[in-house]
């Protein structure tokens, strides 16, 4: 996948946080060398998050996110703060921006503590040094272990050094595998990809694209077939079969037990760090009662058609499996509800359009409110009685059953 085509979900998200008028928007513009965000001396100019996809070496592709001031006030201001705090809970790293003419206050220190609580890397950026005489005089009021850099978004002083430090902050560590650790180099992996009315015209969806690339990165061979071509494809003796979840039942009957089988959705649950949560959460299916509400949530906002897996198939399968009269609510994109207390179960998609941080924030919220959460692939495998088999490639997780 070309760097220019790297999806947002595969980029490291760097949030730019601070008080109003600390210079967050001007800092974004300076880092990106573009006038992306509106800059004004009027407090509260930034009303919605502004983002910029770019490359910062050696970290690679990142997404910089400018946010409203976390000290905003009033009815509209409180909504802006809510959005900024939501971003704070989902990013992979942060820049905490402080006006060089001011001392850090409880807002600044609160941002830093929130980041430290999640063990997220951050840099304190002292902005507007062009407007003061001498050095920033409030360093001792910041945490002693904080990385502090002084810059000017106007003169660009310190901006190159800041980019270098961002690259260092996010560099290191091997990228997590999607599937390449599940086979040996030279092996063939068969992907089962249904082409129905819900499939996009003329292209593969993102999970399929990313899985193909990951298999190639693992020096494996990829064979892609529709479900009606699977039996013939098995003649190549694949070391692994990965299927779209909606045909899990059919595929499991075709693929012999000697060949490991899993789904794209299950792979993404592991990739986003939520596989164990999804396996534990699916057990709540057995305790669903008449009248219980189930939230079905997707990270993307694709146009739904008749037979959609989230809107139509999962509610049908779940109602049939439980024999209960259930109520279903749906969310998509960034519209994940804050109050989850009305739900007895959350069923989430694989999250290919969401970052690991965003998926983690949703899991933490569900856990905090005591609501079990699972995902499409785990639920469908469970309903079809093949969950243990679909997890055989992850023996540590399989033991949870």
C-alpha positions as CSV (number, residue, x, y, z in Angstrom):
1,X,0.0,0.0,0.0
2,X,1.5,3.3,-1.0
3,X,2.3,5.8,1.7
4,X,0.0,8.4,0.2
5,X,-2.8,5.8,0.4
6,X,-2.2,4.8,4.0
7,X,-5.6,4.8,5.7
8,X,-6.1,7.0,8.7
9,X,-6.6,3.9,10.9
10,X,-3.1,2.6,10.1
11,X,-1.5,5.9,11.0
12,X,-0.2,7.0,14.4
13,X,-2.6,9.7,15.7
14,X,-1.0,12.7,17.4
15,X,-3.3,15.0,19.2
16,X,-2.5,18.7,19.7
17,X,-4.0,19.7,23.1
18,X,-3.9,22.8,25.3
19,X,-5.8,25.9,26.4
20,X,-7.5,28.3,24.0
21,X,-5.0,30.6,22.3
22,X,-2.0,28.6,23.2
23,X,-1.2,28.4,19.5
24,X,-2.3,24.9,18.7
25,X,-3.6,25.7,15.2
26,X,-0.6,27.8,14.3
27,X,1.6,24.9,15.5
28,X,-0.3,22.5,13.2
29,X,0.2,24.8,10.3
30,X,3.9,25.2,11.1
31,X,4.5,21.4,11.4
32,X,2.6,20.8,8.1
33,X,4.1,23.8,6.3
34,X,0.5,24.6,5.2
35,X,-2.3,26.9,6.3
36,X,-4.7,24.2,7.3
37,X,-6.2,25.5,10.5
38,X,-7.8,29.0,10.9
39,X,-5.6,31.1,13.2
40,X,-6.9,34.0,15.1
41,X,-6.2,35.9,18.4
42,X,-9.8,35.4,19.3
43,X,-10.2,32.6,21.9
44,X,-12.2,29.6,20.7
45,X,-11.5,29.9,17.0
46,X,-11.0,26.2,16.6
47,X,-14.5,24.7,17.0
48,X,-13.9,21.2,15.4
49,X,-10.8,19.0,15.1
50,X,-8.7,19.7,12.1
51,X,-6.4,16.9,10.9
52,X,-3.4,16.6,8.6
53,X,-2.0,13.3,7.3
54,X,1.7,13.5,6.7
55,X,5.0,11.5,7.1
56,X,7.4,12.2,10.0
57,X,10.5,10.1,9.8
58,X,11.5,7.7,11.3
59,X,7.9,7.2,12.6
60,X,6.4,7.0,9.2
61,X,2.8,8.0,8.3
62,X,1.0,10.0,11.1
63,X,-2.2,12.0,11.5
64,X,-1.9,15.3,13.3
65,X,-5.1,16.4,15.0
66,X,-5.7,20.0,16.2
67,X,-8.4,20.2,18.9
68,X,-10.5,22.9,20.5
69,X,-9.2,24.4,23.8
70,X,-9.8,22.3,26.8
71,X,-10.6,25.4,28.9
72,X,-13.5,26.5,26.7
73,X,-16.7,27.6,28.5
74,X,-20.4,28.2,27.8
75,X,-22.9,25.7,26.4
76,X,-21.1,25.5,23.0
77,X,-17.7,25.6,24.6
78,X,-18.6,22.5,26.7
79,X,-19.4,20.6,23.6
80,X,-16.1,21.6,22.1
81,X,-14.3,20.4,25.3
82,X,-16.2,17.1,25.1
83,X,-14.9,16.6,21.6
84,X,-11.4,17.5,22.5
85,X,-11.5,15.1,25.5
86,X,-12.8,12.3,23.2
87,X,-9.8,12.9,21.0
88,X,-7.6,12.8,24.0
89,X,-8.9,9.3,24.9
90,X,-8.1,7.9,21.4
91,X,-4.7,9.3,20.3
92,X,-1.4,7.4,20.2
93,X,0.7,10.4,21.3
94,X,0.2,14.1,22.1
95,X,1.7,17.5,21.9
96,X,0.7,19.6,24.9
97,X,0.9,23.3,23.8
98,X,1.5,26.1,26.4
99,X,1.8,29.8,25.6
100,X,5.3,30.8,26.5
101,X,4.0,33.9,28.3
102,X,1.9,31.8,30.7
103,X,2.5,29.4,33.5
104,X,1.0,25.9,33.2
105,X,-2.4,25.7,34.9
106,X,-4.7,22.8,36.0
107,X,-5.9,22.3,32.4
108,X,-2.4,21.8,31.1
109,X,-1.4,19.5,34.0
110,X,-4.7,17.6,33.7
111,X,-3.9,16.8,30.1
112,X,-0.5,15.6,31.0
113,X,-1.9,13.4,33.8
114,X,-4.5,11.9,31.5
115,X,-1.7,11.0,29.0
116,X,0.5,9.5,31.8
117,X,-2.4,7.5,33.1
118,X,-2.6,5.8,29.7
119,X,1.2,5.5,29.4
120,X,1.1,7.6,26.2
121,X,4.1,9.4,24.9
122,X,3.9,13.2,24.8
123,X,5.9,16.4,24.3
124,X,5.2,19.7,26.1
125,X,5.6,22.4,23.4
126,X,6.2,25.9,24.7
127,X,4.9,28.0,21.8
128,X,5.2,31.7,21.0
129,X,8.8,32.0,22.3
130,X,9.2,34.9,19.8
131,X,6.9,36.9,22.0
132,X,9.0,36.7,25.2
133,X,12.4,37.8,26.3
134,X,14.8,35.1,27.4
135,X,13.9,31.5,28.4
136,X,10.6,30.1,29.4
137,X,10.5,30.6,33.2
138,X,7.9,28.0,34.3
139,X,9.7,24.8,33.5
140,X,9.9,23.8,37.2
141,X,6.1,23.7,37.3
142,X,6.0,20.9,34.8
143,X,6.6,17.2,35.5
144,X,10.3,16.6,35.9
145,X,10.2,13.7,33.4
146,X,8.4,15.7,30.7
147,X,10.1,16.3,27.3
148,X,9.9,20.1,26.8
149,X,10.6,21.9,23.6
150,X,10.3,25.6,22.9
151,X,9.2,26.7,19.4
152,X,7.8,29.6,17.5
153,X,5.1,28.9,15.0
154,X,5.7,32.4,13.5
155,X,9.4,32.3,13.0
156,X,9.5,28.5,12.7
157,X,12.2,28.4,15.4
158,X,12.4,24.9,16.9
159,X,9.9,23.4,14.5
160,X,12.4,21.1,12.8
161,X,13.7,19.9,16.2
162,X,10.1,19.2,17.2
163,X,9.5,17.1,14.1
164,X,12.7,15.2,14.8
165,X,11.5,14.5,18.4
166,X,8.0,13.4,17.2
167,X,9.7,10.9,14.9
168,X,11.8,9.6,17.7
169,X,8.9,9.5,20.1
170,X,6.9,7.2,17.8
171,X,9.7,5.2,16.2
172,X,10.8,1.8,17.3
173,X,9.0,-1.5,17.8
174,X,8.0,-3.9,15.1
175,X,4.6,-3.3,13.5
176,X,2.0,-5.8,14.7
177,X,1.1,-8.6,12.3
178,X,-2.4,-9.1,11.0
179,X,-1.8,-12.7,9.7
180,X,1.9,-13.1,8.8
181,X,2.7,-14.8,12.1
182,X,0.2,-17.5,11.4
183,X,2.0,-19.3,8.6
184,X,5.5,-20.1,7.3
185,X,7.2,-18.2,4.5
186,X,6.2,-19.9,1.2
187,X,2.9,-21.1,2.5
188,X,-0.4,-20.4,0.7
189,X,-3.2,-18.6,2.4
190,X,-6.7,-18.8,0.9
191,X,-9.0,-15.8,1.4
192,X,-12.7,-16.3,1.0
193,X,-14.3,-13.1,-0.3
194,X,-18.0,-13.1,-1.1
195,X,-19.1,-10.7,-3.9
196,X,-22.7,-9.8,-3.1
197,X,-24.8,-6.6,-3.4
198,X,-23.1,-5.2,-0.3
199,X,-19.6,-5.6,-1.8
200,X,-18.1,-2.3,-3.1
201,X,-18.1,-2.0,-6.9
202,X,-14.8,-2.8,-8.5
203,X,-12.6,-3.0,-5.4
204,X,-11.8,-5.0,-2.3
205,X,-12.6,-3.6,1.1
206,X,-9.9,-2.3,3.5
207,X,-9.6,-5.4,5.7
208,X,-9.1,-7.6,2.6
209,X,-6.5,-5.2,1.2
210,X,-4.5,-5.0,4.4
211,X,-4.6,-8.7,5.0
212,X,-3.3,-9.4,1.5
213,X,-0.4,-6.9,2.0
214,X,0.4,-8.5,5.4
215,X,0.5,-12.0,4.0
216,X,2.9,-10.8,1.2
217,X,5.0,-9.1,3.8
218,X,5.3,-12.5,5.5
219,X,6.4,-14.0,2.1
220,X,3.3,-16.0,1.8
221,X,1.2,-16.7,-1.3
222,X,-2.4,-15.5,-1.5
223,X,-5.3,-17.2,-3.3
224,X,-8.6,-15.3,-3.3
225,X,-11.8,-17.0,-4.1
226,X,-15.5,-16.6,-3.7
227,X,-17.3,-19.1,-1.5
228,X,-18.4,-21.2,-4.5
229,X,-14.8,-21.6,-5.6
230,X,-13.5,-22.7,-2.2
231,X,-13.6,-26.5,-2.6
232,X,-11.4,-26.3,-5.7
233,X,-9.0,-23.9,-4.0
234,X,-8.3,-26.3,-1.2
235,X,-6.4,-28.5,-3.7
236,X,-3.4,-26.2,-3.1
237,X,-3.3,-27.5,0.5
238,X,-3.3,-24.0,2.2
239,X,-1.9,-23.6,5.6
240,X,-4.7,-21.2,6.6
241,X,-8.1,-20.1,5.4
242,X,-9.4,-16.6,6.2
243,X,-13.0,-15.9,5.4
244,X,-15.5,-13.0,5.5
245,X,-17.5,-13.6,8.7
246,X,-20.9,-13.6,7.0
247,X,-20.1,-16.9,5.3
248,X,-18.4,-18.4,8.3
249,X,-20.9,-21.3,8.6
250,X,-20.7,-22.3,5.0
251,X,-16.9,-22.1,4.8
252,X,-16.5,-24.1,8.0
253,X,-18.4,-27.0,6.5
254,X,-16.2,-27.0,3.4
255,X,-12.8,-26.6,5.0
256,X,-11.6,-29.8,6.7
257,X,-10.7,-29.6,10.4
258,X,-7.0,-30.2,9.5
259,X,-6.8,-26.7,7.9
260,X,-6.8,-23.7,10.4
261,X,-9.8,-21.4,9.8
262,X,-10.5,-17.9,11.0
263,X,-12.0,-14.6,9.8
264,X,-11.0,-11.1,8.8
265,X,-13.0,-9.7,11.7
266,X,-11.2,-11.9,14.3
267,X,-7.8,-11.0,12.9
268,X,-8.7,-7.3,13.2
269,X,-10.0,-7.8,16.8
270,X,-6.5,-9.1,17.7
271,X,-4.8,-6.4,15.6
272,X,-6.7,-3.7,17.5
273,X,-6.0,-5.3,20.8
274,X,-9.6,-6.4,21.6
275,X,-9.7,-10.2,20.9
276,X,-9.8,-11.3,24.5
277,X,-12.5,-8.7,25.3
278,X,-14.6,-10.0,22.4
279,X,-14.3,-13.6,23.4
280,X,-15.3,-12.9,27.0
281,X,-18.1,-10.6,25.8
282,X,-19.8,-13.1,23.5
283,X,-20.7,-15.3,26.5
284,X,-23.4,-12.6,27.4
285,X,-25.4,-14.0,24.5
286,X,-26.6,-16.8,26.8
287,X,-28.1,-14.3,29.3
288,X,-30.0,-12.1,26.9
289,X,-33.7,-11.8,27.8
290,X,-36.9,-10.6,26.1
291,X,-36.7,-6.8,25.7
292,X,-33.0,-6.5,26.1
293,X,-31.3,-3.9,23.9
294,X,-28.2,-4.7,21.7
295,X,-26.0,-2.0,20.2
296,X,-24.5,-2.9,16.8
297,X,-21.7,-0.5,16.1
298,X,-19.5,0.0,13.0
299,X,-16.5,2.2,12.6
300,X,-17.3,3.2,9.0
301,X,-20.2,5.0,7.4
302,X,-20.8,3.0,4.2
303,X,-24.2,3.0,2.5
304,X,-26.3,0.2,3.9
305,X,-28.3,-2.0,1.5
306,X,-30.7,-4.8,2.0
307,X,-28.9,-7.8,3.5
308,X,-26.3,-5.7,5.3
309,X,-24.4,-7.8,7.8
310,X,-24.8,-5.3,10.6
311,X,-28.3,-3.9,10.1
312,X,-30.0,-7.1,8.9
313,X,-28.0,-10.4,9.2
314,X,-26.6,-10.1,12.8
315,X,-30.0,-9.0,14.3
316,X,-31.6,-11.9,12.5
317,X,-29.0,-14.5,13.5
318,X,-28.8,-13.2,17.1
319,X,-32.6,-13.3,17.6
320,X,-32.8,-16.8,16.1
321,X,-30.0,-18.0,18.3
322,X,-31.4,-16.7,21.5
323,X,-35.1,-17.1,20.7
324,X,-35.7,-13.8,22.4
325,X,-37.4,-10.6,21.3
326,X,-34.5,-8.2,21.3
327,X,-34.3,-4.5,20.4
328,X,-31.4,-3.3,18.3
329,X,-29.8,0.1,18.0
330,X,-27.1,1.0,15.5
331,X,-24.2,3.4,15.5
332,X,-21.6,4.1,12.8
333,X,-18.5,6.2,12.3
334,X,-17.5,8.2,15.3
335,X,-21.1,8.1,16.7
336,X,-20.4,5.7,19.5
337,X,-22.8,6.5,22.3
338,X,-21.5,7.8,25.6
339,X,-24.2,6.3,27.7
340,X,-24.2,2.5,27.2
341,X,-26.2,1.6,30.3
342,X,-29.3,0.7,28.4
343,X,-27.5,-2.1,26.5
344,X,-27.1,-5.7,27.5
345,X,-24.5,-6.4,24.7
346,X,-22.4,-4.4,22.2
347,X,-21.5,-6.1,18.9
348,X,-18.8,-4.1,17.1
349,X,-17.3,-4.6,13.6
350,X,-13.6,-5.4,13.2
351,X,-12.8,-1.7,13.4
352,X,-10.6,-1.5,10.3
353,X,-11.5,2.2,9.9
354,X,-10.7,3.0,13.6
355,X,-7.3,3.2,15.2
356,X,-6.2,0.9,18.0
357,X,-6.6,3.9,20.3
358,X,-10.2,4.5,19.2
359,X,-11.2,0.9,19.6
360,X,-9.5,0.8,23.0
361,X,-11.4,3.9,24.1
362,X,-14.7,2.1,23.2
363,X,-13.7,-1.0,25.1
364,X,-12.7,0.9,28.1
365,X,-16.0,2.8,28.1
366,X,-18.0,-0.4,27.8
367,X,-15.9,-2.0,30.6
368,X,-16.4,1.1,32.9
369,X,-20.1,0.8,32.4
370,X,-20.2,-3.0,32.9
371,X,-21.5,-3.7,29.4
372,X,-20.1,-6.9,27.6
373,X,-18.7,-6.2,24.2
374,X,-17.9,-8.6,21.3
375,X,-17.3,-8.3,17.6
376,X,-18.8,-9.5,14.4
377,X,-16.5,-12.4,13.7
378,X,-16.5,-13.8,17.3
379,X,-20.3,-13.6,17.5
380,X,-20.9,-15.2,14.1
381,X,-18.4,-18.0,14.9
382,X,-20.2,-18.5,18.3
383,X,-23.6,-18.7,16.7
384,X,-22.4,-21.3,14.2
385,X,-20.8,-23.4,16.9
386,X,-17.3,-22.9,15.5
387,X,-15.8,-20.4,17.9
388,X,-13.2,-22.8,19.3
389,X,-12.1,-23.8,15.8
390,X,-11.9,-20.2,14.6
391,X,-9.6,-19.4,17.5
392,X,-7.3,-22.4,17.1
393,X,-4.6,-20.2,15.6
394,X,-4.6,-18.2,18.9
395,X,-4.2,-21.0,21.5
396,X,-3.8,-18.5,24.4
397,X,-7.2,-16.9,23.6
398,X,-8.8,-20.3,22.8
399,X,-8.1,-21.3,26.4
400,X,-10.6,-18.6,27.6
401,X,-13.5,-20.7,26.2
